[in-house]
């Protein structure tokens, strides 16, 4: 899998060393370096990444401040966060931002390879699952079990082979997270799993459970092209 990895540190030599180790461990990745928190924040606003190696102690914007603004919630694309620091005493402060790992600069050679391997495994696992919170509980579903999502105000209804769920999110956020996994926007209020579509009509798509979903005029051309391409394979 091709991953986008961002590395941010205000120390030029450390930034170079981390980038070198990342490209050695993950040679096929798209690794980008940032020497300031402001530069990184601007990029994150338009181009999310899969893995973020972030120095905590930086002069303009700290790593903790950046972590606080990372995309939260269901469907949002939040990177795996790896804090990198020489200040062990900051570990406790960083835990509230739920880092995937904490790397010490003094032991970077020994720790980074294991951390990146764990990241790969986690990302591969995430590609097959969808996580959200419903009724105060964390739910994990296989993507293949999901039939479609329906917009419901500030919430989404998720219809799956295992049941129905309702959780707080937007259809645009989930589309952004799952479009590369075969989920297609067919209507302003519906996002469908292409694998669940059994029949495709002029105005609707019939799913494997017999549900017929409308195809919106603004989405018809692109949605039908994508669905027909999938159904022919």
C-alpha positions in Angstrom: 0.0 0.0 0.0 1.2 3.5 -0.9 1.2 5.7 2.2 1.6 9.4 2.8 3.9 10.1 5.7 4.5 13.5 7.2 7.5 14.3 9.4 7.7 17.5 11.4 10.7 18.6 13.5 12.3 22.0 13.9 15.8 20.5 14.2 17.2 20.1 10.7 19.5 17.2 11.5 16.9 15.3 13.4 14.4 15.9 10.5 16.9 14.5 8.1 17.6 11.5 10.3 14.0 10.6 10.8 13.2 11.0 7.1 16.1 8.8 6.2 14.9 6.1 8.5 11.4 6.3 7.3 12.4 5.9 3.6 14.7 3.0 4.6 11.8 1.2 6.5 9.1 2.1 4.0 10.8 2.7 0.6 7.5 2.9 -1.4 6.0 5.6 0.8 5.4 9.3 0.0 7.4 10.9 2.8 7.3 14.7 3.2 9.2 16.8 5.7 8.2 20.0 7.5 10.5 22.2 9.6 7.7 24.1 11.4 4.3 23.4 12.9 2.7 26.2 10.9 3.9 24.7 7.6 2.6 21.3 8.6 -0.8 22.7 9.8 -1.4 24.4 6.4 -0.7 21.2 4.6 -2.8 19.0 6.9 -5.7 21.3 6.2 -5.8 20.3 2.5 -3.8 17.1 2.2 -4.3 14.5 5.0 -1.7 11.9 5.7 -1.7 8.3 6.9 1.2 8.5 9.4 2.4 11.6 11.2 5.7 11.7 13.0 5.5 14.8 15.1 8.0 16.6 17.4 6.3 17.8 20.6 8.6 20.7 21.5 8.6 23.3 18.7 8.8 27.1 18.9 5.9 28.3 16.7 3.2 25.6 17.2 3.8 22.7 19.5 3.2 19.1 18.5 0.5 19.0 21.2 -1.3 21.9 19.7 -1.2 20.3 16.3 -2.5 17.0 17.7 -5.4 18.8 19.3 -6.6 19.9 15.9 -6.3 16.6 14.1 -9.5 15.4 12.5 -11.6 13.5 15.1 -14.8 11.4 14.8 -16.3 8.7 12.7 -15.3 8.7 9.0 -12.7 11.5 9.5 -9.3 10.6 8.2 -7.1 10.9 11.3 -3.5 9.9 10.8 -1.6 7.5 13.0 0.2 9.9 15.4 3.7 9.1 16.5 5.2 11.7 18.9 8.9 12.1 18.6 10.7 13.9 21.4 13.7 14.1 23.6 11.6 15.1 26.6 10.3 11.9 28.3 8.5 14.0 30.9 6.0 15.0 28.1 4.7 11.5 27.6 1.9 12.0 30.2 0.8 15.3 28.6 0.6 13.6 25.1 -1.6 10.7 26.1 -4.8 12.8 25.9 -4.2 13.0 22.2 -4.2 9.2 21.8 -0.8 8.8 20.0 -0.3 5.5 18.3 3.3 5.5 19.6 5.8 7.6 21.5 9.4 7.6 20.1 12.4 8.8 22.0 15.0 10.6 19.9 17.8 9.1 22.0 16.5 5.6 21.0 15.2 6.4 17.5 17.3 3.7 15.8 15.9 1.0 18.0 12.3 2.1 18.2 11.3 3.6 14.8 11.4 0.3 12.8 9.0 -1.5 15.2 6.7 1.5 15.3 6.4 1.8 11.6 5.8 -1.9 11.2 3.0 -1.6 13.7 1.6 1.3 11.7 1.5 -0.8 8.5 -0.4 -3.6 10.3 -2.9 -1.1 11.8 -3.5 0.7 8.4 -4.0 -2.6 6.6 -6.5 -3.7 9.4 -8.3 -0.4 9.1 -8.8 -0.8 5.4 -11.0 -3.8 6.0 -13.0 -2.2 8.9 -15.1 0.8 9.7 -15.2 2.3 13.2 -17.8 4.6 14.8 -19.5 5.3 18.1 -23.2 4.6 18.5 -25.1 4.9 21.7 -21.9 5.5 23.7 -20.3 2.4 22.4 -17.4 1.9 19.9 -18.5 -0.3 17.0 -16.3 -2.0 14.5 -17.8 -3.5 11.3 -16.3 -5.3 8.3 -16.6 -2.9 5.4 -17.9 -5.9 3.3 -20.9 -6.2 5.7 -22.0 -2.5 5.1 -24.7 -2.0 2.5 -25.2 1.7 2.6 -25.2 5.0 4.6 -28.2 7.4 4.7 -27.9 11.0 5.8 -30.2 11.9 8.7 -29.6 15.5 9.7 -26.5 15.7 11.8 -26.4 11.9 11.9 -25.9 9.0 9.6 -27.8 5.8 9.5 -25.7 2.8 8.6 -27.4 -0.3 7.2 -25.4 -3.5 7.4 -25.9 -7.2 7.1 -25.5 -7.3 10.9 -28.1 -4.6 11.7 -28.8 -0.9 11.6 -26.9 1.8 13.4 -27.1 5.6 13.9 -24.2 7.8 14.7 -23.1 11.4 14.5 -21.2 12.2 11.4 -21.7 13.6 7.8 -22.0 11.7 4.6 -19.2 13.8 3.1 -16.8 12.7 5.9 -17.6 9.0 5.5 -17.4 9.3 1.7 -13.9 10.8 2.1 -12.8 7.9 4.3 -14.4 5.1 2.2 -14.5 6.2 -1.4 -11.2 4.4 -2.1 -12.7 1.3 -0.6 -15.6 0.9 -3.1 -18.2 3.2 -1.5 -20.0 5.4 -4.1 -22.1 8.5 -3.6 -25.2 8.0 -5.6 -27.4 10.7 -4.1 -26.9 13.7 -1.8 -28.3 11.5 1.0 -26.9 8.0 0.1 -23.5 6.4 0.0 -23.6 2.8 -1.2 -21.2 -0.1 -1.1 -20.7 -1.0 -4.7 -20.3 -4.7 -3.8 -23.9 -4.6 -2.4 -25.5 -3.4 -5.7 -27.3 -6.3 -7.5 -29.3 -4.4 -10.2 -28.8 -1.0 -11.7 -31.8 0.8 -13.2 -32.5 4.2 -14.8 -33.3 5.9 -11.5 -32.3 3.5 -8.8 -29.9 0.8 -7.6 -31.2 -2.5 -6.1 -29.1 -4.0 -3.3 -28.6 -7.6 -2.4 -31.2 -7.4 0.4 -33.9 -6.0 -2.0 -33.6 -2.4 -0.9 -33.9 0.1 -3.8 -32.0 3.3 -3.4 -32.6 6.4 -5.6 -29.8 7.8 -7.8 -29.7 11.6 -7.7 -29.5 13.5 -11.0 -26.3 15.3 -9.9 -24.6 12.0 -9.2 -26.1 9.8 -11.9 -23.4 9.9 -14.6 -20.4 9.3 -12.3 -22.2 6.8 -10.0 -23.5 4.7 -12.9 -20.1 4.7 -14.6 -18.4 3.5 -11.4 -21.1 0.9 -10.6 -21.1 -0.5 -14.2 -17.4 -0.7 -14.2 -17.4 -2.7 -11.0 -20.3 -5.0 -12.1 -18.5 -5.9 -15.3 -15.4 -7.1 -13.5 
